[in-house]
Amino acid sequence: MEGLNLTSDVAIVGAGPVGCLTALAFARRGARILLLDANSSVGERLSGEWLHPAALQILESHGVKLPSAESYATGEGYVVFPDDGTEPITLKYPAGLKGRSCEHKSLVLALREAVESHPSIHFISSAQATQIEGNKLHFVDALQGSMKTVTAGQIVGADGRASWVRKQLGHPNGSTKVSLMAGILLEDAELPFEGFGHVVLGGPGPALVFRISPRFLRVCLDVPSRDYNSKAASAYLWNSYSSVLPPSLLPAFQEALQNRPILWAPNQFRSRAFYGQEGTALVGDAVGHFHPLTAVGLTLGFMDGECLARSQSFVEYRKERSALTHVPELLADSLYRVFTRQDKGTVALRSSIYRTWRENPSECERTMRILAGLETDVRQFRKAFLKMMRSAVPGILHHTLVPNQWRSMIASVKGFVEWFKWLRTSTEIPNDSRA
Ligand SMILES: Cc1cc2nc3c(=O)[nH]c(=O)nc-3n(C[C@H](O)[C@H](O)[C@H](O)COP(=O)(O)OP(=O)(O)OC[C@H]3O[C@@H](n4cnc5c(N)ncnc54)[C@H](O)[C@@H]3O)c2cc1C
């Protein structure tokens, strides 16, 4: 592969988690891969750290060696701390399934090690892609100080949310900003439910807390964009979240806000509607991305890579992924809004979701099957959502019996009708035109 003009079966732009996994998936099928990344090193970054069981299985099937998780509990599921002060709700993965969490940097380093030691993958770091012309990809190899061109049977854009490949194909970024995420590390703190991801509601946005190593917990705090003020960030985070976080975390939370850097990342949404075109496919965040509340970005991205490598054609890839990723997208979009909106219809719906999860183990299981990517049938999602909506109705009607509560009832009904409309339009069975 040496020289200024290279040839390869597949050229992949971006060696983040999804680009590396896609390279391994193609290599397993006997392809020769050129993998490029603009950055020479893997830095600290607030990004994906929770892996659903499917993602973990894919990594294991490629022999990717993550740091050992034997000395800490992880990957059991989630515990939701409701905003109405009621008891936490446990949502466990279905029997036999386990996810895990680990520091993002360790995940990328483990994947980079796997691609670098693979004989069919040629990895060039510090390689900035500059132009695509048909099946030719031009790039600058910064370490060698030269322009190079690879002629490839297939070009893959695995270059993240701001995808350059996507733009080359004439598709604008199209992301909308949802909120910001502040990330901090808590040292030597104990989780109330070790092994589980904690979703704590009641602050300005959801707080996510989970263990990423024997010593450290990751805390991700969702901050509405209007509240962001870099100079007063520590005080803001303490004032906004210390009253809702489990008390056992507070000493370490205070210590971290005083002495540790806060990492920030924008939370964005772009629907998974464009997968590229024949000869130039997109995978991972380059296709679409959602709020990290449901932690599905890595899982969906790894599945993209696997699917692309085994597909006979681009159309087959696009069709399969469009069909299978619609439900995770709906769940991520709806859950974030259900957990953050304060209109009366949404509050009623939220209470109903808490109640359903508490009282109905099969609904808990359905939620976790959707979250884990095992349930991708849009009809199942609609059924589950309608069930939650139906069980919110008595709470809303209750207002009609209370004198002077008519206004409140009308506001609830209005909010409810909005959700109903959303459900109707968003759960129309997607067809090929989505891609
Ligand atoms: C705060 C936060 C928390 C999250 N938590 C989770 C979680 O717990 N679980 C989960 O599954 N997901 C989570 N996500 C989402 C997850 O991080 C992403 O889905 C995942 O990182 C996407 O991987 P990727 O490889 O597609 O893109 P990226 O990780 O963005 O990698 C893209 C790579 O492409 C390279 N690149 C870009 N442009 C070029 C170019 N022109 N030439 C060469 N190289 C280029 C970059 O250097 C980078 O290495 C989170 C996201 C955020 C923001």
The ligand as a Tripos MOL2 file, in Angstrom:
@<TRIPOS>MOLECULE
LIG
   53    58     1     0     0
SMALL
NO_CHARGES

@<TRIPOS>ATOM
      1 C1        -22.1790   13.3170   25.9500 C.3       1 LIG1
      2 C2        -22.3980   12.0780   25.1370 C.ar      1 LIG1
      3 C3        -22.5570   10.8570   25.7720 C.ar      1 LIG1
      4 C4        -22.7780    9.7140   25.0110 C.ar      1 LIG1
      5 N1        -22.9710    8.5270   25.6610 N.ar      1 LIG1
      6 C5        -23.1640    7.4020   24.9260 C.ar      1 LIG1
      7 C6        -23.2250    6.1380   25.5730 C.ar      1 LIG1
      8 O1        -23.0900    6.0240   26.8020 O.2       1 LIG1
      9 N2        -23.4230    5.0310   24.7970 N.ar      1 LIG1
     10 C7        -23.5240    5.1220   23.4290 C.ar      1 LIG1
     11 O2        -23.7150    4.0900   22.7650 O.2       1 LIG1
     12 N3        -23.4190    6.3070   22.8000 N.ar      1 LIG1
     13 C8        -23.2130    7.4310   23.5050 C.ar      1 LIG1
     14 N4        -23.0390    8.6220   22.8680 N.ar      1 LIG1
     15 C9        -22.9860    8.6140   21.3960 C.3       1 LIG1
     16 C10       -21.6290    8.0470   20.9260 C.3       1 LIG1
     17 O3        -20.5830    8.7540   21.5380 O.3       1 LIG1
     18 C11       -21.5130    8.1490   19.4260 C.3       1 LIG1
     19 O4        -22.6300    7.5260   18.8420 O.3       1 LIG1
     20 C12       -20.2410    7.4810   18.9260 C.3       1 LIG1
     21 O5        -19.0760    8.0820   19.4660 O.3       1 LIG1
     22 C13       -20.1900    7.6000   17.4000 C.3       1 LIG1
     23 O6        -18.9990    7.0390   16.9280 O.3       1 LIG1
     24 P1        -18.4750    7.3840   15.4680 P.3       1 LIG1
     25 O7        -17.2560    6.5330   15.2980 O.co2     1 LIG1
     26 O8        -19.5930    7.3060   14.4970 O.co2     1 LIG1
     27 O9        -18.0770    8.9300   15.5160 O.3       1 LIG1
     28 P2        -16.9190    9.6550   16.3560 P.3       1 LIG1
     29 O10       -16.7640    9.0200   17.6660 O.co2     1 LIG1
     30 O11       -17.2590   11.1090   16.3270 O.co2     1 LIG1
     31 O12       -15.5900    9.4220   15.4930 O.3       1 LIG1
     32 C14       -15.3890   10.0580   14.2500 C.3       1 LIG1
     33 C15       -13.9070    9.9790   13.8800 C.3       1 LIG1
     34 O13       -13.7380   10.5320   12.5670 O.3       1 LIG1
     35 C16       -12.5700   11.3390   12.5330 C.3       1 LIG1
     36 N5        -12.7280   12.3280   11.4310 N.ar      1 LIG1
     37 C17       -13.6620   13.3120   11.3370 C.ar      1 LIG1
     38 N6        -13.5160   13.9880   10.1700 N.ar      1 LIG1
     39 C18       -12.4820   13.4150    9.5020 C.ar      1 LIG1
     40 C19       -11.8470   13.6560    8.2300 C.ar      1 LIG1
     41 N7        -12.2630   14.6240    7.3910 N.pl3     1 LIG1
     42 N8        -10.7970   12.8850    7.8560 N.ar      1 LIG1
     43 C20       -10.3670   11.8720    8.6780 C.ar      1 LIG1
     44 N9        -10.9220   11.6100    9.8850 N.ar      1 LIG1
     45 C21       -11.9770   12.3630   10.2970 C.ar      1 LIG1
     46 C22       -12.4970   11.9460   13.9290 C.3       1 LIG1
     47 O14       -11.1740   12.3240   14.2660 O.3       1 LIG1
     48 C23       -13.0130   10.7770   14.8120 C.3       1 LIG1
     49 O15       -11.9570    9.9610   15.2510 O.3       1 LIG1
     50 C24       -22.8160    9.7980   23.5890 C.ar      1 LIG1
     51 C25       -22.6520   11.0170   22.9590 C.ar      1 LIG1
     52 C26       -22.4380   12.1530   23.7190 C.ar      1 LIG1
     53 C27       -22.2690   13.4670   23.0190 C.3       1 LIG1
@<TRIPOS>BOND
     1     1     2 1
     2     2     3 ar
     3     2    52 ar
     4     3     4 ar
     5     4     5 ar
     6     4    50 ar
     7     5     6 ar
     8     6     7 ar
     9     6    13 1
    10     7     8 2
    11     7     9 ar
    12     9    10 ar
    13    10    11 2
    14    10    12 ar
    15    12    13 ar
    16    13    14 ar
    17    14    15 1
    18    14    50 ar
    19    15    16 1
    20    16    17 1
    21    16    18 1
    22    18    19 1
    23    18    20 1
    24    20    21 1
    25    20    22 1
    26    22    23 1
    27    23    24 1
    28    24    25 2
    29    24    26 1
    30    24    27 1
    31    27    28 1
    32    28    29 2
    33    28    30 1
    34    28    31 1
    35    31    32 1
    36    32    33 1
    37    33    34 1
    38    33    48 1
    39    34    35 1
    40    35    36 1
    41    35    46 1
    42    36    37 ar
    43    36    45 ar
    44    37    38 ar
    45    38    39 ar
    46    39    40 ar
    47    39    45 ar
    48    40    41 1
    49    40    42 ar
    50    42    43 ar
    51    43    44 ar
    52    44    45 ar
    53    46    47 1
    54    46    48 1
    55    48    49 1
    56    50    51 ar
    57    51    52 ar
    58    52    53 1
@<TRIPOS>SUBSTRUCTURE
     1 LIG1         1 GROUP 0 **** ****
